[in-house]
Amino acid sequence: MKGFTALVTIFSLVAVLPAQEAKNPLQRELEYEIMAPCCYGSPVGDHESEAAQQVKVQIAQLLAEGKTKEEILDMYVAIYGERILARPRAQGFNLMAYIVPPLLLVVGGLFLFYYLNRVTSPAARPVSANRESYSDEFFSKIEKEMKELDI
């Protein structure tokens, strides 16, 4: 009976799991560079909608026809616009997405370095304790207050 249960479990899992054919590495790469056209929420490789499935089939067909990665990406950009790409191309205004974050990180680090050095540097310098730097009036006030407090 245990053998029968195990056999039924295995067959049910095999029937439920989708058949994964051996995909071309370029096809996998393209599936993760193109967003699902139904919602633009995730790449086609992770999406299970009908539109995403159609794109997967279309990618496989285009690769079988001998199209290159760039030709396929250009075709989808021509149809859907730049938003179909999971990563924006590094040209024009999209170049800002690649330049601004590291630039802000460097500028922020320099500002933090400058600020911390400026804030901590006065405390790092020793205070002059010689009596000549203070006036006699200052010391007479201190002695008067100490007498009033009985110190």
C-alpha positions in Angstrom: 0.0 0.0 0.0 2.9 2.4 0.8 4.4 1.7 -2.6 1.1 2.5 -4.3 0.8 5.8 -2.4 4.3 6.8 -3.3 3.7 5.9 -6.9 0.5 7.9 -7.1 2.3 10.9 -5.4 5.1 10.8 -7.9 2.8 10.6 -10.9 0.6 13.4 -9.6 3.7 15.7 -9.1 4.9 14.9 -12.6 1.5 15.7 -14.1 1.3 19.0 -12.2 4.7 20.3 -12.8 5.1 21.9 -16.2 7.4 20.2 -18.6 10.6 22.2 -18.7 12.3 21.8 -22.0 16.0 22.5 -22.2 16.2 26.2 -23.0 18.9 28.0 -24.9 20.9 30.1 -22.4 20.3 33.1 -24.7 16.6 32.5 -24.5 16.7 32.4 -20.7 18.7 35.6 -20.7 16.2 37.3 -23.0 13.3 36.2 -20.8 14.8 38.0 -17.9 15.6 41.2 -19.9 12.1 41.6 -21.2 9.3 42.6 -18.9 5.9 41.0 -19.1 3.8 43.2 -21.4 0.6 42.6 -19.4 1.6 44.5 -16.3 5.3 45.4 -16.5 5.7 44.0 -13.0 8.2 41.3 -13.5 10.4 39.8 -16.2 8.8 37.3 -18.7 10.9 34.5 -17.2 9.2 34.9 -13.8 5.7 35.7 -15.1 3.0 33.1 -15.8 0.4 35.2 -17.6 -0.8 34.3 -21.1 1.0 37.4 -22.5 4.3 36.3 -20.9 3.9 32.8 -22.3 3.3 34.2 -25.8 6.5 36.3 -25.5 8.4 33.2 -24.4 7.2 31.3 -27.4 7.9 34.2 -29.7 11.5 34.5 -28.3 12.1 30.8 -29.0 10.8 31.2 -32.5 12.9 34.3 -33.2 16.0 32.6 -31.9 15.2 29.5 -34.1 15.0 31.9 -37.1 18.6 33.1 -36.3 17.8 36.5 -34.8 20.4 38.0 -32.5 19.7 39.3 -29.0 19.9 42.9 -30.1 17.5 42.3 -33.0 15.0 40.7 -30.6 15.3 43.5 -28.0 15.0 46.1 -30.7 11.9 44.5 -32.1 10.2 44.5 -28.6 11.3 48.1 -28.0 9.8 49.1 -31.4 6.5 47.4 -30.4 6.2 48.3 -26.7 8.7 51.1 -26.1 11.6 51.3 -23.7 9.4 50.2 -20.7 9.5 46.6 -22.0 13.2 46.4 -21.0 14.0 45.2 -17.5 17.2 47.3 -17.6 17.1 50.7 -19.4 19.7 51.1 -22.1 22.6 53.2 -21.1 22.0 56.0 -23.6 20.3 59.4 -23.6 18.3 60.2 -20.5 18.5 56.6 -19.3 22.2 57.1 -18.8 21.3 59.0 -15.6 20.1 55.8 -14.0 23.7 54.5 -14.2 25.5 57.7 -13.4 23.5 59.4 -10.7 23.4 56.7 -7.9 27.2 56.2 -7.8 27.7 59.9 -8.0 25.3 60.6 -5.1 27.1 57.9 -3.1 30.5 59.5 -3.6 29.2 63.1 -2.9 27.3 61.8 0.2 30.4 60.0 1.4 32.5 63.1 0.9 30.0 65.3 2.7 29.8 62.8 5.6 33.6 62.7 5.8 33.8 66.5 5.8 31.0 66.8 8.4 32.4 64.3 10.8 35.9 65.7 10.6 34.5 69.2 11.3 32.4 68.1 14.2 35.0 65.9 15.9 38.1 68.0 15.2 37.5 70.7 18.0 37.2 68.0 20.6 40.3 66.4 19.5 42.4 69.5 20.2 43.6 69.8 23.8 42.3 72.9 25.7 45.0 75.2 26.9 45.0 75.0 30.7 47.5 77.8 31.5 46.3 80.5 33.8 47.5 83.3 31.7 44.9 82.8 29.0 42.1 83.7 31.5 41.6 87.1 33.1 41.8 87.7 36.9 38.2 88.8 36.8 37.2 85.3 35.6 39.0 83.6 38.4 37.6 85.9 41.0 34.0 85.1 39.8 34.8 81.3 40.0 36.2 81.6 43.5 33.2 83.7 44.6 30.7 81.1 43.3 32.7 78.3 44.9 32.5 80.0 48.3 28.7 80.5 47.9 28.3 76.8 47.2 30.7 75.8 50.0 33.0 73.8 47.8 
